Amino acid sequence: MNTTKVVQTQDKTEVSFTPFGASDKIKLSITMIREFIAVPTKSGALPSPRDCLRFLMLCKGKRANPFEGDCYMIGYDSQNGPSFSIVCGIELFLKRAEQSPDYDGRESGVVVETTDGIIERQGSIVYDNEKLLGGWAKVYRKNHSHPEYKSVKFTTYNTGKSRWEKDPGGQIEKVALSQALRQGYATALGGLYTQEEMQRVTESGEGLLTVKEPIAMPEEIQSVEGEKKYIETQQELPLKPEAKKPSRQPGEED
C-alpha cells in the first residue's frame, strides 16, 4: 500500500513516499531540492521555494525518485528570468510502460530523406548521403486496436551540441518514443518530459515546450493565501554557496 506523509518541520516541509518500483520510502524537502538536486541556470540562479515545492509535489504524485536519476530539475535563463524544467530519462518512461499489464511492445526509428524519397527506418542510423528529417515511434497496447504513433521534426529539437551533435538520429528517436509512450500512458507519464525533449529549452531559453501539470499541494497550503504564506516563510531559508552545483546538464560530456 502506497502511503504519503507530509511533515511540517521548523525550516521545511518534508514529504515521504515510496518511489515507483521500490520498497523503501524516501524523503524530499525544499532544502534538499535546492541544495542537492536542482541544476542552477548558467547565470548561477537557483530555484525559488515555489519552484522547489512544485517539483517536490510532482515527484510525490508520480512517485519519481530524483536521487536515482528518475527526474532532474534543470535551470535555464529565459527572457522572463530564471526558469526551471523537470526532465526525466527515457528509461523511466520505458520502465513505467513495461510495468503495465497491457503493454505490448514498441517500435521506433528515424525519418530520412534518401535518393529514393522520404522513408521511416527502424533504428537511429543515418547514412552520409541522407538527410535526417525527424523521428517516429509506435507503442502497442493489448487493449487498443491501433498503436500510439508519434513523429517529430528534427529541427524543432536539435541543439547541435553534445549528444545532438554526436548522435542526432538516436536523440530524435528518443524524443519520438518518449512522446508516444506519454500519449499511451498519460496517467503514469503525464507532466513528465525527457531530457532530449527539453534540452533545447534549457540550453537556449527558448519557449519550445510549456510544462503545465496540476499538482496537489499539502493540505495546509492548498489555498492561495496558505501557499503564499508558506512560500514567504520558506524564502527566509539561507542558501549554502558551497552546495551549489555546476551548470553542466545531466549526461552532458565535458
Secondary structure as the mmCIF struct_conf table of DSSP 4:
data_model
#
loop_
_struct_conf.conf_type_id
_struct_conf.id
_struct_conf.beg_label_comp_id
_struct_conf.beg_label_asym_id
_struct_conf.beg_label_seq_id
_struct_conf.end_label_comp_id
_struct_conf.end_label_asym_id
_struct_conf.end_label_seq_id
STRN STRN1 LYS A 5 GLN A 8
BEND BEND1 GLN A 10 ASP A 11
STRN STRN2 THR A 13 PHE A 17
HELX_LH_PP_P HELX_LH_PP_P1 THR A 18 PRO A 19
TURN_TY1_P TURN_TY1_P1 PHE A 20 GLY A 21
BEND BEND2 SER A 23 ASP A 24
STRN STRN3 ILE A 26 SER A 29
HELX_RH_AL_P HELX_RH_AL_P1 ILE A 30 MET A 32
HELX_RH_PI_P HELX_RH_PI_P1 ILE A 33 ILE A 37
HELX_LH_PP_P HELX_LH_PP_P2 ALA A 38 ALA A 38
STRN STRN4 VAL A 39 VAL A 39
HELX_LH_PP_P HELX_LH_PP_P3 PRO A 40 THR A 41
TURN_TY1_P TURN_TY1_P2 LYS A 42 SER A 43
HELX_LH_PP_P HELX_LH_PP_P4 ALA A 45 SER A 48
HELX_RH_AL_P HELX_RH_AL_P2 PRO A 49 LYS A 62
TURN_TY1_P TURN_TY1_P3 ARG A 63 ARG A 63
HELX_RH_3T_P HELX_RH_3T_P1 PRO A 66 GLU A 68
TURN_TY1_P TURN_TY1_P4 GLY A 69 GLY A 69
BEND BEND3 ASP A 70 ASP A 70
STRN STRN5 CYS A 71 SER A 78
TURN_TY1_P TURN_TY1_P5 GLN A 79 ASN A 80
STRN STRN6 GLY A 81 CYS A 88
HELX_RH_AL_P HELX_RH_AL_P3 ILE A 90 GLU A 98
TURN_TY1_P TURN_TY1_P6 GLN A 99 GLN A 99
BEND BEND4 SER A 100 SER A 100
TURN_TY1_P TURN_TY1_P7 PRO A 101 ASP A 102
STRN STRN7 TYR A 103 THR A 114
TURN_TY1_P TURN_TY1_P8 THR A 115 ASP A 116
STRN STRN8 GLY A 117 GLN A 122
STRN STRN9 GLY A 123 GLY A 123
BEND BEND5 SER A 124 SER A 124
TURN_TY1_P TURN_TY1_P9 ASP A 128 ASN A 129
STRN STRN10 LYS A 131 ARG A 141
TURN_TY1_P TURN_TY1_P10 LYS A 142 ASN A 143
BEND BEND6 SER A 145 HIS A 146
STRN STRN11 GLU A 148 LYS A 153
HELX_RH_AL_P HELX_RH_AL_P4 PHE A 154 TYR A 157
BEND BEND7 GLY A 160 LYS A 161
HELX_RH_AL_P HELX_RH_AL_P5 SER A 162 LYS A 166
HELX_RH_AL_P HELX_RH_AL_P6 PRO A 168 GLY A 184
TURN_TY1_P TURN_TY1_P11 TYR A 185 TYR A 185
HELX_RH_AL_P HELX_RH_AL_P7 ALA A 186 LEU A 189
TURN_TY1_P TURN_TY1_P12 GLY A 190 GLY A 191
STRN STRN12 TYR A 193 THR A 194
HELX_RH_AL_P HELX_RH_AL_P8 GLN A 195 SER A 204
HELX_LH_PP_P HELX_LH_PP_P5 ALA A 216 PRO A 218
HELX_RH_3T_P HELX_RH_3T_P2 GLU A 219 ILE A 221
BEND BEND8 SER A 223 SER A 223
HELX_RH_AL_P HELX_RH_AL_P9 VAL A 224 GLN A 234
TURN_TY1_P TURN_TY1_P13 GLN A 235 GLU A 236
HELX_LH_PP_P HELX_LH_PP_P6 LEU A 237 LEU A 239
HELX_RH_3T_P HELX_RH_3T_P3 PRO A 241 ALA A 243
HELX_LH_PP_P HELX_LH_PP_P7 LYS A 244 PRO A 246
BEND BEND9 SER A 247 SER A 247
HELX_LH_PP_P HELX_LH_PP_P8 ARG A 248 GLN A 249
TURN_TY1_P TURN_TY1_P14 PRO A 250 GLY A 251
#
